[in-house]
Amino acid sequence: MTSNLIQASSRKDAHIDLSLDPETNSKGENSFDRMRFMHCALPELDVKTIDITTSFCGRALSAPMMIGAMTGGTARAEAINRALATVAQERKIAFAVGSQRAALESGQSAAYLRDLAPDIPIVGNLGGIQLARPSGLDLAKAAIDDLQADAIAIHLNPLQEAVQPEGENDWRGVRDAIATLVKANIAPVIVKEVGAGISVPVAKELFDCGVMAVDVAGFGGTNWARIESARRDHDVNLFVPFLDWGIPTLECLLNMRDSFSNRHIIASGGVRHGLDAMRAYWLGAEMISLAGPLLTQLLRHNKTPSPDSLSNLVVQLQRQMSLTLFLTGASDLAAFRSKEALIDNKLILDLSRLS
Ligand SMILES: Cc1cc2nc3c(=O)[nH]c(=O)nc-3n(C[C@H](O)[C@H](O)[C@H](O)COP(=O)(O)O)c2cc1C
């Protein structure tokens, strides 16, 4: 392995440990707390028959839920990904892997993940900066082929790279590289942030490039400025004003819903439980992705992956999602979107009325 690849691998392991530390989570109010649903005291439904099933990338799912992109490329990451894929297959939810770059560049395959999870959507992952390199398109093809991925996610993380000690800060050419990847028509392309959010003008540029979906990955959960800052031994003060920089996830979703009513939006960033997931769904997200909270649950016991522990959390999240529908009097996801909600204590009857 070259020293760059060794560095990338040890960085990934450090990211896992630091993401488990509550100190690296975003501080302050979680934006989802601004939203409530109108309670229905007469649901006329049996909670056991609430239907939250859906589909994504043409595959049936038990709920609009995805394990968010996290890791890959090291022995520890492989054990984590095996557990995540096993739980995703067992619970019929989508599974996104973390950046495949380090693994692919060192000749490692993660094809075993497709064997573990043959029926669910698997989403590959590469960084926007890597995609913009001369070999970027070939790397993306290899990433999709290796997993037989249903889609590939390209992550945009300029804040994280800016604070990361080894970060790369030349973002020129990334939009064109995304457009080239879309045109190559290898797999549907998703573009995501990693916790600082995607604004409407950026989403418009991405949809104009032809991307299938935008995952807002907003501010409020795992905080990459804090994680990278904790890895720094110099210039720490330089980044202090930026530690809680980003667009809160609820804000992203409200803006997206106003601007792109017919586009595919994925929600992530600070989703804590099934009620938050349904808040995001009501606001127009078709899939809800969680990363940090699932990893924390998976590694709860001495940092050894426990698929059972994660599987139990997924069941709990899904029960919370069903309960949200039940308590608004909605029997399924379509009916749920027409229910009333309050944002900042203002009643919202219909999303199109949001100013
Ligand atoms: C340990 C860890 C590693 C991550 N690695 C990646 C990555 O390689 N690629 C990516 O697109 N996002 C990565 N993310 C970001 C997540 O996919 C997600 O966008 C972000 O953590 C916000 O979601 P959360 O608040 O539910 O954690 C990572 C997150 C965690 C916790």
Ligand as a Chemical Component Dictionary entry (heavy atoms), coordinates in Angstrom:
data_LIG
# 
_chem_comp.id                   LIG 
_chem_comp.type                 NON-POLYMER 
_chem_comp.pdbx_formal_charge   0 
_chem_comp.three_letter_code    LIG 
# 
loop_
_chem_comp_atom.comp_id 
_chem_comp_atom.atom_id 
_chem_comp_atom.alt_atom_id 
_chem_comp_atom.type_symbol 
_chem_comp_atom.charge 
_chem_comp_atom.model_Cartn_x 
_chem_comp_atom.model_Cartn_y 
_chem_comp_atom.model_Cartn_z 
_chem_comp_atom.pdbx_ordinal 
LIG C1  C1  C 0 -18.263 6.911  10.656 1  
LIG C2  C2  C 0 -18.915 7.631  9.505  2  
LIG C3  C3  C 0 -18.297 7.591  8.259  3  
LIG C4  C4  C 0 -18.885 8.238  7.158  4  
LIG N1  N1  N 0 -18.313 8.102  5.915  5  
LIG C5  C5  C 0 -18.960 8.591  4.818  6  
LIG C6  C6  C 0 -18.470 8.314  3.505  7  
LIG O1  O1  O 0 -17.468 7.627  3.314  8  
LIG N2  N2  N 0 -19.179 8.815  2.471  9  
LIG C7  C7  C 0 -20.310 9.583  2.635  10 
LIG O2  O2  O 0 -20.938 9.990  1.660  11 
LIG N3  N3  N 0 -20.763 9.867  3.876  12 
LIG C8  C8  C 0 -20.141 9.383  4.954  13 
LIG N4  N4  N 0 -20.637 9.637  6.214  14 
LIG C9  C9  C 0 -21.736 10.614 6.364  15 
LIG C10 C10 C 0 -23.112 9.977  6.490  16 
LIG O3  O3  O 0 -23.446 9.244  5.347  17 
LIG C11 C11 C 0 -24.203 11.041 6.759  18 
LIG O4  O4  O 0 -24.349 11.867 5.610  19 
LIG C12 C12 C 0 -23.901 11.922 7.956  20 
LIG O5  O5  O 0 -23.232 11.186 8.967  21 
LIG C13 C13 C 0 -25.171 12.544 8.528  22 
LIG O6  O6  O 0 -26.066 11.568 9.009  23 
LIG P1  P1  P 0 -26.223 11.212 10.586 24 
LIG O7  O7  O 0 -26.451 12.518 11.301 25 
LIG O8  O8  O 0 -27.369 10.260 10.626 26 
LIG O9  O9  O 0 -24.943 10.571 11.006 27 
LIG C14 C14 C 0 -20.097 8.984  7.326  28 
LIG C15 C15 C 0 -20.698 9.007  8.595  29 
LIG C16 C16 C 0 -20.145 8.353  9.674  30 
LIG C17 C17 C 0 -20.837 8.396  10.998 31 
# 
loop_
_chem_comp_bond.comp_id 
_chem_comp_bond.atom_id_1 
_chem_comp_bond.atom_id_2 
_chem_comp_bond.value_order 
_chem_comp_bond.pdbx_ordinal 
LIG C1  C2  SING 1  
LIG C2  C3  SING 2  
LIG C2  C16 DOUB 3  
LIG C3  C4  DOUB 4  
LIG C4  N1  SING 5  
LIG C4  C14 SING 6  
LIG N1  C5  DOUB 7  
LIG C5  C6  SING 8  
LIG C5  C8  SING 9  
LIG C6  O1  DOUB 10 
LIG C6  N2  SING 11 
LIG N2  C7  SING 12 
LIG C7  O2  DOUB 13 
LIG C7  N3  SING 14 
LIG N3  C8  DOUB 15 
LIG C8  N4  SING 16 
LIG N4  C9  SING 17 
LIG N4  C14 SING 18 
LIG C9  C10 SING 19 
LIG C10 O3  SING 20 
LIG C10 C11 SING 21 
LIG C11 O4  SING 22 
LIG C11 C12 SING 23 
LIG C12 O5  SING 24 
LIG C12 C13 SING 25 
LIG C13 O6  SING 26 
LIG O6  P1  SING 27 
LIG P1  O7  DOUB 28 
LIG P1  O8  SING 29 
LIG P1  O9  SING 30 
LIG C14 C15 DOUB 31 
LIG C15 C16 SING 32 
LIG C16 C17 SING 33 
# 
